[in-house]
Amino acid sequence: IAFLDRNRTWRVGFAYNLSTTAEFKQESAQEEEWRGTGMAFDFGYQLYISELSSLGIRLNYTSTDFDESVLDTTKEDVSYSKVMIYPSLALTLDF
């Protein structure tokens, strides 16, 4: 997380996940485990309510790339990706 101004109201955040897993099941098929990597980025504004709390609004971007599928003991190389852009609200309490 990095703040873009002295008042710490504008912020950006970034995370990279070296290992990401997901469970996938399509109707009557067996459940697969997908493995890969992911990253997340957010940009937002924090409105300070008091010295110990703030309320924020953010725009989030997440991207996940799966390169391996595991079904029982069988591994298979795949190329699946998922991208999402969504807004969020945040309540922050500082202790």
GROMACS elastic network, one bead per residue, 0.5 to 0.9 nm:
[ bonds ]
;  ai    aj funct       b0    kb
    1    11     6  0.68934   500
    1    12     6  0.56878   500
    1    14     6  0.66086   500
    1    15     6  0.89180   500
    2     8     6  0.87558   500
    2    10     6  0.86246   500
    2    11     6  0.56500   500
    2    12     6  0.54097   500
    2    13     6  0.62924   500
    2    14     6  0.88730   500
    3     6     6  0.76824   500
    3     7     6  0.84592   500
    3     8     6  0.53366   500
    3     9     6  0.70290   500
    3    10     6  0.57273   500
    3    12     6  0.64355   500
    3    13     6  0.87489   500
    4     7     6  0.86097   500
    4     8     6  0.68145   500
    4     9     6  0.75988   500
    4    10     6  0.53445   500
    4    11     6  0.56814   500
    4    12     6  0.75737   500
    5     8     6  0.54492   500
    5     9     6  0.66815   500
    5    10     6  0.62496   500
    5    11     6  0.81204   500
    6     9     6  0.79108   500
    7    10     6  0.81144   500
    8    11     6  0.70583   500
    8    45     6  0.86978   500
    8    46     6  0.73959   500
    9    44     6  0.81558   500
    9    45     6  0.53297   500
    9    47     6  0.63219   500
    9    48     6  0.77679   500
    9    56     6  0.86324   500
   10    43     6  0.76920   500
   10    44     6  0.58851   500
   10    46     6  0.63537   500
   11    42     6  0.81137   500
   11    43     6  0.58404   500
   11    44     6  0.53973   500
   11    45     6  0.62255   500
   11    46     6  0.75297   500
   11    58     6  0.88736   500
   12    41     6  0.73435   500
   12    42     6  0.55250   500
   12    44     6  0.64792   500
   12    45     6  0.89546   500
   13    40     6  0.79327   500
   13    41     6  0.55484   500
   13    42     6  0.51038   500
   13    43     6  0.66120   500
   13    44     6  0.87876   500
   14    39     6  0.74437   500
   14    40     6  0.56346   500
   14    42     6  0.66272   500
   15    38     6  0.83956   500
   15    39     6  0.55537   500
   15    40     6  0.51823   500
   15    41     6  0.66234   500
   16    37     6  0.77726   500
   16    38     6  0.59446   500
   16    40     6  0.65202   500
   16    41     6  0.89421   500
   17    20     6  0.64124   500
   17    36     6  0.88347   500
   17    37     6  0.56258   500
   17    39     6  0.58162   500
   17    40     6  0.83922   500
   17    64     6  0.89422   500
   18    36     6  0.76621   500
   18    37     6  0.52319   500
   18    38     6  0.69238   500
   18    39     6  0.86841   500
   19    35     6  0.71104   500
   19    36     6  0.58107   500
   19    37     6  0.51295   500
   19    38     6  0.74636   500
   20    34     6  0.81512   500
   20    35     6  0.56904   500
   20    36     6  0.51501   500
   20    37     6  0.51037   500
   20    38     6  0.64024   500
   20    64     6  0.78632   500
   20    65     6  0.86130   500
   20    66     6  0.79895   500
   21    33     6  0.67170   500
   21    34     6  0.54568   500
   21    36     6  0.64467   500
   21    37     6  0.81403   500
   21    66     6  0.80833   500
   22    32     6  0.82895   500
   22    33     6  0.57176   500
   22    34     6  0.51354   500
   22    35     6  0.66905   500
   22    36     6  0.88488   500
   22    66     6  0.87995   500
   23    31     6  0.66608   500
   23    32     6  0.57821   500
   23    34     6  0.62504   500
   24    30     6  0.86013   500
   24    31     6  0.55832   500
   24    32     6  0.51401   500
   24    33     6  0.62610   500
   24    34     6  0.71765   500
   25    28     6  0.77753   500
   25    29     6  0.62819   500
   25    30     6  0.61692   500
   25    32     6  0.62489   500
   25    33     6  0.88809   500
   26    29     6  0.54512   500
   26    30     6  0.75023   500
   26    31     6  0.74927   500
   27    30     6  0.84934   500
   29    32     6  0.88280   500
   30    71     6  0.75970   500
   30    72     6  0.88716   500
   31    71     6  0.70387   500
   31    72     6  0.86992   500
   32    69     6  0.64748   500
   32    70     6  0.57078   500
   32    72     6  0.78021   500
   33    68     6  0.82530   500
   33    69     6  0.56890   500
   33    70     6  0.51011   500
   33    71     6  0.66152   500
   33    72     6  0.88861   500
   34    66     6  0.60883   500
   34    67     6  0.75018   500
   34    68     6  0.57303   500
   34    70     6  0.63878   500
   34    78     6  0.87702   500
   34    80     6  0.88245   500
   35    65     6  0.82590   500
   35    66     6  0.52736   500
   35    67     6  0.62434   500
   35    68     6  0.51530   500
   35    69     6  0.63511   500
   35    70     6  0.80025   500
   36    64     6  0.72976   500
   36    65     6  0.55640   500
   36    67     6  0.53659   500
   36    68     6  0.66138   500
   37    63     6  0.86207   500
   37    64     6  0.58755   500
   37    65     6  0.55064   500
   37    66     6  0.64896   500
   37    67     6  0.83201   500
   38    62     6  0.73928   500
   38    63     6  0.55917   500
   38    65     6  0.61037   500
   38    66     6  0.84555   500
   39    61     6  0.83535   500
   39    62     6  0.57965   500
   39    63     6  0.54571   500
   39    64     6  0.64884   500
   40    60     6  0.72825   500
   40    61     6  0.56897   500
   40    63     6  0.64790   500
   40    64     6  0.87039   500
   41    59     6  0.84784   500
   41    60     6  0.58739   500
   41    61     6  0.51678   500
   41    62     6  0.64320   500
   41    63     6  0.89652   500
   42    58     6  0.63712   500
   42    59     6  0.55641   500
   42    61     6  0.61411   500
   42    62     6  0.86082   500
   43    57     6  0.85571   500
   43    58     6  0.55039   500
   43    59     6  0.54241   500
   43    60     6  0.66797   500
   43    61     6  0.88890   500
   44    56     6  0.68311   500
   44    57     6  0.55092   500
   44    59     6  0.61637   500
   44    60     6  0.85625   500
   45    55     6  0.84398   500
   45    56     6  0.54583   500
   45    57     6  0.56070   500
   45    58     6  0.65669   500
   46    54     6  0.61782   500
   46    55     6  0.56675   500
   46    57     6  0.67443   500
   46    58     6  0.86557   500
   46    90     6  0.83878   500
   46    92     6  0.88962   500
   47    53     6  0.88416   500
   47    54     6  0.54393   500
   47    55     6  0.52261   500
   47    56     6  0.58810   500
   47    57     6  0.86061   500
   48    51     6  0.71507   500
   48    52     6  0.82179   500
   48    53     6  0.61716   500
   48    55     6  0.63690   500
   48    56     6  0.83890   500
   49    52     6  0.78345   500
   49    53     6  0.56559   500
   49    54     6  0.50570   500
   49    55     6  0.69259   500
   50    53     6  0.52876   500
   50    54     6  0.68119   500
   51    54     6  0.81408   500
   51    94     6  0.80275   500
   52    92     6  0.81039   500
   52    93     6  0.56843   500
   52    95     6  0.68220   500
   53    91     6  0.73008   500
   53    92     6  0.54090   500
   53    94     6  0.60351   500
   54    90     6  0.80630   500
   54    91     6  0.59246   500
   54    92     6  0.51492   500
   54    93     6  0.67654   500
   54    94     6  0.86210   500
   55    89     6  0.73386   500
   55    90     6  0.56665   500
   55    92     6  0.63099   500
   56    88     6  0.82786   500
   56    89     6  0.56285   500
   56    91     6  0.63666   500
   56    92     6  0.78297   500
   57    87     6  0.73259   500
   57    88     6  0.58402   500
   57    90     6  0.62263   500
   58    86     6  0.84688   500
   58    87     6  0.56285   500
   58    88     6  0.52358   500
   58    89     6  0.63198   500
   58    90     6  0.76869   500
   59    85     6  0.72311   500
   59    86     6  0.59501   500
   59    88     6  0.64513   500
   60    84     6  0.79353   500
   60    85     6  0.55491   500
   60    86     6  0.53190   500
   60    87     6  0.59420   500
   60    88     6  0.72996   500
   61    83     6  0.74011   500
   61    84     6  0.57944   500
   61    86     6  0.67506   500
   61    87     6  0.89492   500
   62    82     6  0.80426   500
   62    83     6  0.56547   500
   62    84     6  0.52906   500
   62    85     6  0.65591   500
   62    86     6  0.87556   500
   63    81     6  0.72614   500
   63    82     6  0.57467   500
   63    84     6  0.65829   500
   63    85     6  0.89540   500
   64    80     6  0.83288   500
   64    81     6  0.55109   500
   64    82     6  0.52321   500
   64    83     6  0.64856   500
   65    79     6  0.72626   500
   65    80     6  0.58709   500
   65    82     6  0.66285   500
   65    83     6  0.88070   500
   66    69     6  0.78321   500
   66    78     6  0.69320   500
   66    79     6  0.59471   500
   66    80     6  0.50784   500
   66    81     6  0.59923   500
   66    82     6  0.85833   500
   67    76     6  0.84608   500
   67    77     6  0.57576   500
   67    79     6  0.50840   500
   67    80     6  0.66895   500
   67    81     6  0.87356   500
   68    75     6  0.67260   500
   68    76     6  0.56955   500
   68    78     6  0.53185   500
   68    79     6  0.76036   500
   68    80     6  0.88106   500
   69    74     6  0.81379   500
   69    75     6  0.56938   500
   69    76     6  0.51401   500
   69    77     6  0.63622   500
   69    78     6  0.64079   500
   70    73     6  0.66553   500
   70    74     6  0.55929   500
   70    76     6  0.64192   500
   71    74     6  0.52595   500
   71    75     6  0.66174   500
   71    76     6  0.82992   500
   72    75     6  0.83548   500
